Amino acid sequence: MKTVSVSDAKNHLSALLREVRGGATIVITDRGVPIDHLSPPTSLRGVSPRSIELAQRGRLVLGEREPTGDWALHQPPIETIGGVSIVAALLAERDEGP
């Protein structure tokens, strides 16, 4: 793992990014103390191009790892009002209008 100072990272960012594209991880230090790192992104398999675009624009944060097969089992229960889901009740209310 390569280590560079903040000033070196600033002055050689393009070259460092080429190394990261090649799979390297680079630790950035400030006065010898590690403060951050540059590393290749995690797998983007299954991530839509729209999600990638939103992440590049800072509108979406992609997960740091791929979801496991049991992710749906950890969803919070859907709240209901009188046996109707809150989302369905909201949509019905919007359809009714003012």
C-alpha positions in Angstrom: 0.0 0.0 0.0 1.4 3.3 -1.1 1.5 6.3 1.3 1.6 10.0 0.1 1.3 13.3 1.8 -1.6 15.7 1.1 0.6 18.0 -0.9 2.0 15.1 -3.0 -1.6 13.9 -3.5 -2.7 17.3 -4.7 0.2 17.7 -7.0 0.0 14.2 -8.5 -3.7 13.4 -8.3 -4.0 12.3 -11.9 -1.2 9.8 -11.6 -2.5 8.5 -8.3 -6.0 8.0 -9.8 -4.4 6.0 -12.6 -2.9 3.7 -10.0 -6.2 3.4 -8.2 -7.9 2.5 -11.5 -5.3 -0.3 -11.7 -6.3 -1.6 -8.3 -3.9 0.1 -5.9 -4.9 1.6 -2.6 -3.2 4.8 -1.6 -3.1 6.2 2.0 -3.0 10.0 2.2 -1.2 11.4 5.2 -1.1 14.8 6.9 2.3 15.3 8.6 2.7 11.6 8.7 -0.7 10.8 10.1 -3.1 8.8 7.9 -6.2 10.8 7.2 -7.9 9.1 4.3 -7.3 6.7 1.5 -8.0 6.3 -2.2 -9.1 2.8 -3.3 -11.0 1.3 -6.2 -14.8 1.3 -5.9 -16.5 -1.8 -4.7 -18.2 -4.0 -7.2 -20.9 -2.1 -9.2 -22.5 -5.3 -10.4 -26.3 -4.9 -10.3 -26.1 -1.1 -9.8 -28.1 0.8 -12.5 -26.4 3.3 -14.7 -28.8 5.9 -13.2 -27.7 5.1 -9.7 -24.0 5.5 -10.7 -24.8 8.8 -12.4 -26.5 10.1 -9.2 -23.6 8.9 -7.1 -21.2 10.8 -9.3 -23.3 13.9 -8.9 -23.3 13.5 -5.1 -27.0 12.8 -4.9 -26.8 9.1 -3.9 -24.3 7.2 -1.7 -23.7 3.7 -3.0 -23.3 0.9 -0.4 -19.8 -0.2 0.5 -20.6 -3.9 -0.2 -23.0 -5.9 -2.2 -26.3 -6.8 -0.4 -26.6 -10.3 0.8 -29.4 -12.6 -0.3 -31.4 -12.1 2.9 -31.5 -8.3 2.8 -35.3 -8.3 2.4 -35.7 -10.2 5.6 -34.3 -7.2 7.5 -36.9 -4.6 6.3 -38.9 -2.9 8.9 -42.6 -3.9 9.0 -44.9 -2.0 6.8 -47.1 0.3 8.9 -50.9 0.2 8.3 -53.9 2.4 8.9 -57.1 0.4 9.2 -55.5 -2.5 7.4 -54.3 -0.4 4.5 -50.6 0.4 4.1 -49.5 4.0 4.7 -48.3 4.3 1.1 -51.6 3.0 -0.3 -53.5 5.5 2.0 -51.3 8.4 0.9 -51.7 7.5 -2.8 -55.5 7.2 -2.4 -55.6 10.6 -0.6 -53.6 12.2 -3.5 -56.1 10.7 -6.0 -59.0 12.2 -4.1 -57.6 15.7 -4.5 -58.4 18.8 -2.4 
